[in-house]
Amino acid sequence: GPYMPTRAPDTSKVYMADLESALHYALRVEVARFSVLTGERVRALKDFVAVLAKYFPGRPFVQNFLRSVDRWLRNVRGSRIPYSALKLVLTNRKEVAPAVLSNNVTWVGCQGSEPHFRGYPCSLWTLFHLLTVQATRHRRLDPLEVLGAMRGYVQSFFGCRECAQHFEGMAAESMDKVRSVDEAALWLWSRHNRVNARLAGTATEDPQFPKLQWPPPELCHPCHSVVKRRQVWDEAAVLQFLKAYFSPINIFLNYTE
Ligand code: FAD
C-alpha cells in the first residue's frame, strides 16, 4: 500500500526522525490547539520543555531550538500565554546559531501499515523512554522530574483523552513510589507493557506490529528468565537493556545506516 515504508525499520534501533517528529507534533500541533494557555497548562508546558532542553540528545540546531524555547518560557511573566506569542518562539531561525526543528512529520520506526496506526503515540512513548533513560545519567536529581513532566504533558495536551485518563490512573496509583532515576525508567517500561497487554488484539493494534511484552527475547534474551517454570523479567537486565537501547549511539538519522 502507499503508506508502507520502502524498507522495514530495524526494531533494535531508535530513529531521530520519530523523535523530532514527536517534538514538532507535540509543540506545534497538540499545544497549538489551545489559543491561550493558562494555569495547569502553562506549568505543564514549562516542565515538559525544561526536561527536553536538559535531556533531549538532539542535533545541535535542535538543542538550540529547545533551549531557546525553554529560556523564553522561563522568562514568561504572568499566568497566561497566548499561542500567537509562543508560535513566534517556535519558528525556525537559521542565523549564526541555527535553532531549527523540522516542520513536518516523518515516521520511520513508528511508521504504521495504515495512516491511522502508530505515528505520534508511538513516538511519544519513544521520546519519554529516551528522556527517563537520559535522566539516569544525572543521579542526584529529583527522580520524578521526567515522569512528572510526562504526566503533566499527557494530562494537559495529549489529544487521545482516553489514553490520558488511563495514564493518569496508573500515575496516581504508583508514580509517587518511584525513589530513583533508575526506578523511573523501569516504572515507565512496566506501565507501557501494561498498556501493551491491555491493547493486544484490539482495534488499535497494527496487524503488522502486534503488541508485545517488550523487549521480546529476540531483542534481549537476558531480560527474560524462568523461575519455577514461570517466565519472569530480570529487571536488572531490563534496566541495562533500556540504557543501551535508548542511548544516543543507538539513535539513527535515517533508514539506510
Ligand atoms: P507503542 O506501544 O506506541 O510503542 C512504541 C515503541 O516503543 C515500540 O515500537 C517499541 O519499540 C517500544 N516499546 C514497546 N513497549 C515498550 C516498553 N514497555 N518499554 C519501552 N519501550 C517499549 N491507545 C489506546 O488505544 N488506549 C489507551 O488507553 C492508550 N493509552 C496511551 C497512553 C500513553 C501515555 C501513550 C503515549 C499512548 C497510549 N495509547 C493508547 C497508544 C498506544 O499505547 C500505542 O502508542 C499505539 O497503539 C501505537 O502502538 P505501537 O505498536 O506503535 O507501539
Residues whose N, C-alpha, C, O or C-beta is under 5 A from the ligand:
A	BS01	FAD	R118 P121 C122 L124 W125 H129 E162 C163 H166 F167 W189 H192 N193 V195 T204 F209 W214
